[in-house]
């Protein structure tokens, strides 16, 4: 294996489904990986103790809303590059980005969203996204901060998480379990969060920015990631129920709901109103996002970056059934 461009990396969000995959893949690519946690004793449901030990992951105390902790983490680990994600902060992570840069981080990979491409008044202009479309706006603001602070970075603009139907929308409190679908026939591009993490790790450890022949912006690499097929929610749940039956488990009852009911359901889950409305908008307005000329490029990027084909939705569901239905 060739030596990694960055041999020491710092990964935030490693107790989540994407960050955990970033950490493990970065190790597999030859980097020494430190994982930044607010609570270094926190249980990690995505990386087992044996995996953590085998990958020699170093737990370090740090918080993206605490710049001083970031400086300490970089100094203590000697990290050269870091993976970050959007968290709620008054300055849209400008303080965190500045602290990481000033402490010695040379390059950042930011987990963004593909929604930023079409959420603004002008396609592709992240500065034209309005705050009322909160999710893409929040991510766009971090991308803008990275640009204005002149930090070399990759914006990994990921599509619809394949875990969303199970993690967010499945009602596990009822028997039989049920799901309430808004806009069931609208297409989405479900992508395995592990594929997102692996691709992000590839550009974290060996950035395309520094590869010979790179022709993009000098300090910004934009990476769009989509799943291998466009599927409506109806099609997604047909696949989920088929895999449940194959596993000897009861099917999930599928209901169709209005926008008002969708917002009410998210309110019960204590999702902030501004986030809920942005989610509703993203569930309904996807056709521009998956324009053929854009989707055909983005769906091949997982394989391009990792050397492995993107996970089919059915395979993802089969793998995750024990997590959500046992």
C-alpha positions as a Python dict, from the first residue, in 0.01 Angstrom:
ca = {
    (1, 'X'): (0, 0, 0),
    (2, 'X'): (140, 344, -91),
    (3, 'X'): (198, 585, 195),
    (4, 'X'): (-101, 811, 265),
    (5, 'X'): (-73, 1180, 183),
    (6, 'X'): (-187, 1254, 539),
    (7, 'X'): (-61, 998, 790),
    (8, 'X'): (-237, 1144, 1096),
    (9, 'X'): (-605, 1236, 1082),
    (10, 'X'): (-868, 1351, 1329),
    (11, 'X'): (-1227, 1229, 1285),
    (12, 'X'): (-1531, 1396, 1441),
    (13, 'X'): (-1862, 1210, 1461),
    (14, 'X'): (-1705, 866, 1489),
    (15, 'X'): (-1992, 745, 1709),
    (16, 'X'): (-2228, 803, 1415),
    (17, 'X'): (-2299, 594, 1108),
    (18, 'X'): (-2086, 804, 870),
    (19, 'X'): (-1800, 913, 1097),
    (20, 'X'): (-1746, 557, 1218),
    (21, 'X'): (-1694, 443, 860),
    (22, 'X'): (-1457, 736, 799),
    (23, 'X'): (-1245, 632, 1098),
    (24, 'X'): (-1224, 263, 1005),
    (25, 'X'): (-1157, 329, 637),
    (26, 'X'): (-893, 594, 709),
    (27, 'X'): (-713, 335, 922),
    (28, 'X'): (-745, 79, 642),
    (29, 'X'): (-585, 332, 407),
    (30, 'X'): (-280, 357, 630),
    (31, 'X'): (-346, 663, 845),
    (32, 'X'): (-319, 685, 1222),
    (33, 'X'): (-669, 786, 1332),
    (34, 'X'): (-775, 985, 1637),
    (35, 'X'): (-1147, 1009, 1709),
    (36, 'X'): (-1270, 1330, 1871),
    (37, 'X'): (-1544, 1288, 2132),
    (38, 'X'): (-1715, 1524, 2375),
    (39, 'X'): (-1726, 1229, 2616),
    (40, 'X'): (-1434, 991, 2569),
    (41, 'X'): (-1617, 719, 2767),
    (42, 'X'): (-1918, 718, 2533),
    (43, 'X'): (-2031, 380, 2400),
    (44, 'X'): (-1995, 349, 2024),
    (45, 'X'): (-2273, 145, 1865),
    (46, 'X'): (-2108, 167, 1521),
    (47, 'X'): (-1756, 52, 1609),
    (48, 'X'): (-1715, -247, 1839),
    (49, 'X'): (-1444, -247, 2108),
    (50, 'X'): (-1255, -513, 1911),
    (51, 'X'): (-1269, -302, 1593),
    (52, 'X'): (-1158, 6, 1784),
    (53, 'X'): (-866, -186, 1933),
    (54, 'X'): (-766, -345, 1602),
    (55, 'X'): (-766, -5, 1429),
    (56, 'X'): (-573, 151, 1719),
    (57, 'X'): (-820, 438, 1730),
    (58, 'X'): (-710, 701, 1980),
    (59, 'X'): (-994, 867, 2172),
    (60, 'X'): (-936, 1237, 2227),
    (61, 'X'): (-1155, 1493, 2405),
    (62, 'X'): (-1276, 1765, 2167),
    (63, 'X'): (-1596, 1946, 2072),
    (64, 'X'): (-1665, 2140, 1751),
    (65, 'X'): (-1836, 2411, 1958),
    (66, 'X'): (-1528, 2454, 2182),
    (67, 'X'): (-1234, 2600, 1985),
    (68, 'X'): (-988, 2564, 2273),
    (69, 'X'): (-1057, 2190, 2290),
    (70, 'X'): (-988, 2166, 1916),
    (71, 'X'): (-649, 2333, 1949),
    (72, 'X'): (-554, 2091, 2227),
    (73, 'X'): (-671, 1792, 2023),
    (74, 'X'): (-461, 1890, 1722),
    (75, 'X'): (-154, 1960, 1935),
    (76, 'X'): (-193, 1632, 2127),
    (77, 'X'): (-244, 1414, 1820),
    (78, 'X'): (-31, 1587, 1560),
    (79, 'X'): (-320, 1554, 1317),
    (80, 'X'): (-266, 1704, 974),
    (81, 'X'): (-621, 1667, 838),
    (82, 'X'): (-968, 1631, 988),
    (83, 'X'): (-1319, 1516, 902),
    (84, 'X'): (-1599, 1740, 1034),
    (85, 'X'): (-1975, 1765, 1005),
    (86, 'X'): (-2237, 2034, 1063),
    (87, 'X'): (-2338, 2104, 1422),
    (88, 'X'): (-2559, 2381, 1552),
    (89, 'X'): (-2338, 2678, 1628),
    (90, 'X'): (-2398, 3052, 1624),
    (91, 'X'): (-2105, 3113, 1390),
    (92, 'X'): (-2167, 2816, 1154),
    (93, 'X'): (-1840, 2658, 1269),
    (94, 'X'): (-1618, 2954, 1177),
    (95, 'X'): (-1457, 2944, 1521),
    (96, 'X'): (-1397, 2570, 1494),
    (97, 'X'): (-1251, 2595, 1144),
    (98, 'X'): (-1024, 2881, 1248),
    (99, 'X'): (-905, 2692, 1556),
    (100, 'X'): (-830, 2377, 1358),
    (101, 'X'): (-645, 2573, 1090),
    (102, 'X'): (-442, 2778, 1335),
    (103, 'X'): (-351, 2467, 1537),
    (104, 'X'): (-198, 2303, 1231),
    (105, 'X'): (-473, 2127, 1038),
    (106, 'X'): (-379, 2159, 670),
    (107, 'X'): (-695, 2018, 514),
    (108, 'X'): (-1057, 1946, 610),
    (109, 'X'): (-1325, 1714, 476),
    (110, 'X'): (-1674, 1843, 547),
    (111, 'X'): (-1985, 1623, 529),
    (112, 'X'): (-2226, 1842, 334),
    (113, 'X'): (-2551, 1763, 151),
    (114, 'X'): (-2629, 1732, -217),
    (115, 'X'): (-2930, 1958, -156),
    (116, 'X'): (-2704, 2263, -174),
    (117, 'X'): (-2684, 2217, -552),
    (118, 'X'): (-3049, 2309, -615),
    (119, 'X'): (-3171, 2473, -291),
    (120, 'X'): (-3073, 2828, -389),
    (121, 'X'): (-3239, 3073, -622),
    (122, 'X'): (-2959, 2996, -870),
    (123, 'X'): (-2852, 2635, -929),
    (124, 'X'): (-2504, 2574, -796),
    (125, 'X'): (-2482, 2905, -607),
    (126, 'X'): (-2459, 2812, -240),
    (127, 'X'): (-2473, 3179, -142),
    (128, 'X'): (-2825, 3209, -285),
    (129, 'X'): (-2974, 2956, -40),
    (130, 'X'): (-3219, 3117, 204),
    (131, 'X'): (-3221, 3039, 578),
    (132, 'X'): (-3579, 2907, 566),
    (133, 'X'): (-3448, 2601, 378),
    (134, 'X'): (-3247, 2528, 687),
    (135, 'X'): (-3066, 2202, 618),
    (136, 'X'): (-2897, 2302, 290),
    (137, 'X'): (-2853, 2658, 418),
    (138, 'X'): (-2671, 2537, 731),
    (139, 'X'): (-2438, 2320, 526),
    (140, 'X'): (-2382, 2595, 270),
    (141, 'X'): (-2280, 2835, 546),
    (142, 'X'): (-2008, 2595, 662),
    (143, 'X'): (-1885, 2556, 303),
    (144, 'X'): (-1878, 2936, 268),
    (145, 'X'): (-1682, 2964, 593),
    (146, 'X'): (-1427, 2713, 465),
    (147, 'X'): (-1391, 2913, 143),
    (148, 'X'): (-1363, 3252, 312),
    (149, 'X'): (-1116, 3125, 573),
    (150, 'X'): (-912, 2982, 284),
    (151, 'X'): (-881, 2634, 428),
    (152, 'X'): (-808, 2365, 168),
    (153, 'X'): (-1102, 2127, 188),
    (154, 'X'): (-1335, 1879, 27),
    (155, 'X'): (-1711, 1925, 50),
    (156, 'X'): (-1862, 1577, 40),
    (157, 'X'): (-2217, 1647, -76),
    (158, 'X'): (-2404, 1330, 10),
    (159, 'X'): (-2749, 1228, -105),
    (160, 'X'): (-3044, 1068, 77),
    (161, 'X'): (-2918, 845, 358),
    (162, 'X'): (-3042, 488, 302),
    (163, 'X'): (-3091, 469, 678),
    (164, 'X'): (-3349, 750, 685),
    (165, 'X'): (-3652, 523, 628),
    (166, 'X'): (-3551, 302, 922),
    (167, 'X'): (-3382, 551, 1153),
    (168, 'X'): (-3616, 850, 1113),
    (169, 'X'): (-3948, 742, 965),
    (170, 'X'): (-4012, 393, 1103),
    (171, 'X'): (-4252, 398, 1400),
    (172, 'X'): (-4125, 115, 1618),
    (173, 'X'): (-4361, 195, 1905),
    (174, 'X'): (-4666, 46, 1733),
    (175, 'X'): (-4759, -314, 1659),
    (176, 'X'): (-4744, -389, 1381),
    (177, 'X'): (-4468, -139, 1314),
    (178, 'X'): (-4571, 129, 1069),
    (179, 'X'): (-4435, 412, 860),
    (180, 'X'): (-4599, 736, 752),
    (181, 'X'): (-4487, 852, 408),
    (182, 'X'): (-4497, 1204, 271),
    (183, 'X'): (-4480, 1223, -111),
    (184, 'X'): (-4438, 845, -152),
    (185, 'X'): (-4378, 854, -529),
    (186, 'X'): (-4107, 1122, -533),
    (187, 'X'): (-3763, 977, -623),
    (188, 'X'): (-3464, 966, -387),
    (189, 'X'): (-3110, 831, -422),
    (190, 'X'): (-3063, 617, -108),
    (191, 'X'): (-2694, 579, -29),
    (192, 'X'): (-2542, 359, 240),
    (193, 'X'): (-2389, 585, 510),
    (194, 'X'): (-2092, 347, 521),
    (195, 'X'): (-2030, 422, 153),
    (196, 'X'): (-2037, 793, 234),
    (197, 'X'): (-1784, 737, 512),
    (198, 'X'): (-1553, 526, 299),
    (199, 'X'): (-1555, 781, 17),
    (200, 'X'): (-1496, 1064, 264),
    (201, 'X'): (-1203, 873, 415),
    (202, 'X'): (-1052, 831, 70),
    (203, 'X'): (-1045, 1206, 9),
    (204, 'X'): (-937, 1269, 370),
    (205, 'X'): (-628, 1049, 358),
    (206, 'X'): (-541, 1103, -9),
    (207, 'X'): (-701, 1431, -121),
    (208, 'X'): (-775, 1479, -488),
    (209, 'X'): (-674, 1843, -437),
    (210, 'X'): (-310, 1737, -425),
    (211, 'X'): (-322, 1472, -696),
    (212, 'X'): (-145, 1536, -1024),
    (213, 'X'): (-387, 1646, -1291),
    (214, 'X'): (-644, 1789, -1049),
    (215, 'X'): (-838, 2057, -1238),
    (216, 'X'): (-1091, 2190, -986),
    (217, 'X'): (-1080, 2496, -763),
    (218, 'X'): (-735, 2529, -601),
    (219, 'X'): (-856, 2497, -242),
    (220, 'X'): (-1194, 2323, -279),
    (221, 'X'): (-1287, 1977, -403),
    (222, 'X'): (-1661, 1914, -440),
    (223, 'X'): (-1762, 1547, -422),
    (224, 'X'): (-2122, 1447, -494),
    (225, 'X'): (-2226, 1104, -367),
    (226, 'X'): (-2546, 923, -465),
    (227, 'X'): (-2678, 573, -420),
    (228, 'X'): (-2675, 333, -717),
    (229, 'X'): (-3047, 368, -802),
    (230, 'X'): (-3327, 623, -780),
    (231, 'X'): (-3610, 481, -571),
    (232, 'X'): (-3936, 632, -453),
    (233, 'X'): (-4032, 580, -89),
    (234, 'X'): (-4295, 333, -208),
    (235, 'X'): (-4024, 131, -382),
    (236, 'X'): (-3795, 157, -79),
    (237, 'X'): (-4062, 16, 150),
    (238, 'X'): (-4149, -260, -93),
    (239, 'X'): (-3783, -364, -73),
    (240, 'X'): (-3777, -331, 308),
    (241, 'X'): (-4090, -543, 348),
    (242, 'X'): (-3959, -804, 105),
    (243, 'X'): (-3639, -837, 309),
    (244, 'X'): (-3837, -851, 633),
    (245, 'X'): (-4047, -1140, 502),
    (246, 'X'): (-3731, -1318, 386),
    (247, 'X'): (-3592, -1276, 739),
    (248, 'X'): (-3910, -1420, 891),
    (249, 'X'): (-4028, -1089, 1035),
    (250, 'X'): (-4365, -909, 1004),
    (251, 'X'): (-4409, -648, 733),
    (252, 'X'): (-4432, -279, 819),
    (253, 'X'): (-4769, -113, 760),
    (254, 'X'): (-4731, 175, 512),
    (255, 'X'): (-4948, 488, 549),
    (256, 'X'): (-4960, 802, 334),
    (257, 'X'): (-4976, 1140, 510),
    (258, 'X'): (-5001, 1511, 434),
    (259, 'X'): (-4736, 1776, 495),
    (260, 'X'): (-4929, 1889, 804),
    (261, 'X'): (-4930, 1538, 949),
    (262, 'X'): (-4561, 1498, 864),
    (263, 'X'): (-4474, 1815, 1058),
    (264, 'X'): (-4690, 1702, 1352),
    (265, 'X'): (-4506, 1370, 1365),
    (266, 'X'): (-4166, 1539, 1366),
    (267, 'X'): (-4281, 1778, 1637),
    (268, 'X'): (-4361, 1476, 1855),
    (269, 'X'): (-4000, 1369, 1806),
    (270, 'X'): (-3888, 1717, 1923),
    (271, 'X'): (-3742, 1804, 1582),
    (272, 'X'): (-3706, 2186, 1566),
    (273, 'X'): (-3971, 2344, 1345),
    (274, 'X'): (-3720, 2504, 1108),
    (275, 'X'): (-3553, 2165, 1055),
    (276, 'X'): (-3887, 1985, 1013),
    (277, 'X'): (-4002, 2228, 745),
    (278, 'X'): (-3672, 2191, 562),
    (279, 'X'): (-3705, 1812, 578),
    (280, 'X'): (-4057, 1832, 438),
    (281, 'X'): (-3936, 2049, 153),
    (282, 'X'): (-3655, 1809, 74),
    (283, 'X'): (-3895, 1512, 69),
    (284, 'X'): (-4123, 1675, -186),
    (285, 'X'): (-3889, 1871, -413),
    (286, 'X'): (-3630, 1628, -549),
    (287, 'X'): (-3675, 1618, -925),
    (288, 'X'): (-3434, 1905, -995),
    (289, 'X'): (-3182, 1748, -757),
    (290, 'X'): (-3176, 1427, -959),
    (291, 'X'): (-3151, 1577, -1305),
    (292, 'X'): (-3008, 1298, -1525),
    (293, 'X'): (-2691, 1486, -1616),
    (294, 'X'): (-2610, 1536, -1246),
    (295, 'X'): (-2721, 1201, -1107),
    (296, 'X'): (-2534, 993, -1364),
    (297, 'X'): (-2207, 1157, -1253),
    (298, 'X'): (-2266, 1139, -878),
    (299, 'X'): (-2380, 777, -859),
    (300, 'X'): (-2044, 653, -986),
    (301, 'X'): (-1834, 843, -735),
    (302, 'X'): (-1842, 585, -455),
    (303, 'X'): (-1678, 328, -680),
    (304, 'X'): (-1445, 589, -830),
    (305, 'X'): (-1313, 688, -487),
    (306, 'X'): (-1321, 356, -300),
    (307, 'X'): (-1274, 98, -573),
    (308, 'X'): (-1591, -76, -452),
    (309, 'X'): (-1938, -62, -599),
    (310, 'X'): (-2196, 136, -403),
    (311, 'X'): (-2419, -77, -181),
    (312, 'X'): (-2759, -161, -331),
    (313, 'X'): (-3053, -54, -115),
    (314, 'X'): (-3169, -414, -70),
    (315, 'X'): (-2826, -520, 54),
    (316, 'X'): (-2819, -228, 296),
    (317, 'X'): (-3162, -323, 434),
    (318, 'X'): (-3064, -688, 473),
    (319, 'X'): (-2757, -584, 674),
    (320, 'X'): (-2948, -340, 896),
    (321, 'X'): (-3260, -547, 977),
    (322, 'X'): (-3109, -677, 1305),
    (323, 'X'): (-3038, -320, 1418),
    (324, 'X'): (-3393, -195, 1370),
    (325, 'X'): (-3614, -503, 1403),
    (326, 'X'): (-3460, -728, 1671),
}
